[in-house]
Amino acid sequence: MLLFKQEEAGIQLNAEQADWKDDTDDESDD
């Protein structure tokens, strides 16, 4: 159960990092 929660948190973290990366890429294009 704990392992699943850690994995779920990791997925959410990766998603946030992907969004942040997309935002910075957009800003770089400008």
MARZAZA-87013 format. One record per residue: x, y, z of N, C-alpha, C, O in turn; residue in three letters. Coordinates in nm, 2 decimals, always signed. Layout:
X/Y/Z/X/Y/Z/X/Y/Z/X/Y/Z/Ala
...
***
This chain:
+0.08/-0.12/+0.00/+0.00/+0.00/+0.00/+0.09/+0.13/+0.00/+0.06/+0.22/-0.08/Met
+0.19/+0.13/+0.08/+0.28/+0.24/+0.09/+0.35/+0.26/-0.04/+0.37/+0.37/-0.09/Leu
+0.40/+0.14/-0.10/+0.47/+0.15/-0.22/+0.38/+0.21/-0.33/+0.43/+0.29/-0.42/Leu
+0.25/+0.17/-0.33/+0.16/+0.22/-0.43/+0.14/+0.38/-0.41/+0.14/+0.45/-0.51/Phe
+0.13/+0.42/-0.29/+0.12/+0.56/-0.26/+0.25/+0.64/-0.31/+0.24/+0.75/-0.37/Lys
+0.36/+0.58/-0.29/+0.49/+0.64/-0.33/+0.49/+0.65/-0.49/+0.53/+0.75/-0.54/Gln
+0.45/+0.54/-0.55/+0.44/+0.54/-0.70/+0.35/+0.64/-0.75/+0.38/+0.71/-0.85/Glu
+0.23/+0.66/-0.69/+0.13/+0.75/-0.73/+0.18/+0.89/-0.71/+0.16/+0.98/-0.80/Glu
+0.25/+0.92/-0.60/+0.31/+1.05/-0.58/+0.42/+1.08/-0.68/+0.43/+1.19/-0.73/Ala
+0.50/+0.98/-0.72/+0.60/+1.00/-0.82/+0.54/+1.03/-0.96/+0.59/+1.12/-1.03/Gly
+0.43/+0.97/-0.99/+0.36/+1.00/-1.12/+0.31/+1.15/-1.12/+0.33/+1.22/-1.22/Ile
+0.25/+1.19/-1.01/+0.20/+1.33/-1.00/+0.32/+1.42/-1.01/+0.31/+1.53/-1.07/Gln
+0.43/+1.39/-0.94/+0.55/+1.47/-0.95/+0.60/+1.49/-1.09/+0.63/+1.60/-1.14/Leu
+0.61/+1.37/-1.16/+0.65/+1.37/-1.30/+0.56/+1.46/-1.39/+0.61/+1.53/-1.48/Asn
+0.43/+1.45/-1.36/+0.33/+1.53/-1.44/+0.36/+1.68/-1.41/+0.35/+1.76/-1.51/Ala
+0.38/+1.72/-1.29/+0.41/+1.86/-1.26/+0.54/+1.90/-1.32/+0.54/+2.02/-1.38/Glu
+0.64/+1.82/-1.32/+0.77/+1.86/-1.39/+0.75/+1.87/-1.54/+0.80/+1.96/-1.60/Gln
+0.66/+1.79/-1.60/+0.64/+1.79/-1.74/+0.57/+1.93/-1.77/+0.60/+1.99/-1.87/Ala
+0.47/+1.96/-1.69/+0.40/+2.09/-1.71/+0.50/+2.21/-1.70/+0.49/+2.30/-1.78/Asp
+0.58/+2.20/-1.60/+0.68/+2.31/-1.58/+0.78/+2.32/-1.70/+0.81/+2.43/-1.74/Trp
+0.82/+2.20/-1.75/+0.91/+2.20/-1.86/+0.84/+2.26/-1.98/+0.90/+2.33/-2.06/Lys
+0.71/+2.22/-2.00/+0.64/+2.28/-2.12/+0.63/+2.43/-2.10/+0.65/+2.50/-2.20/Asp
+0.60/+2.48/-1.98/+0.59/+2.62/-1.96/+0.72/+2.69/-1.99/+0.73/+2.80/-2.06/Asp
+0.84/+2.64/-1.95/+0.97/+2.70/-1.97/+1.00/+2.69/-2.12/+1.06/+2.79/-2.18/Thr
+0.96/+2.58/-2.19/+0.99/+2.57/-2.33/+0.91/+2.68/-2.41/+0.96/+2.74/-2.50/Asp
+0.79/+2.70/-2.37/+0.70/+2.81/-2.43/+0.77/+2.94/-2.41/+0.78/+3.02/-2.50/Asp
+0.82/+2.97/-2.29/+0.88/+3.10/-2.26/+1.01/+3.12/-2.34/+1.04/+3.23/-2.39/Glu
+1.08/+3.01/-2.36/+1.21/+3.01/-2.43/+1.18/+3.05/-2.58/+1.25/+3.12/-2.64/Ser
+1.07/+2.99/-2.63/+1.03/+3.02/-2.77/+1.01/+3.17/-2.79/+1.03/+3.22/-2.90/Asp
+0.95/+3.23/-2.69/+0.92/+3.38/-2.70/+1.05/+3.45/-2.71/+1.05/+3.57/-2.71/Asp
***
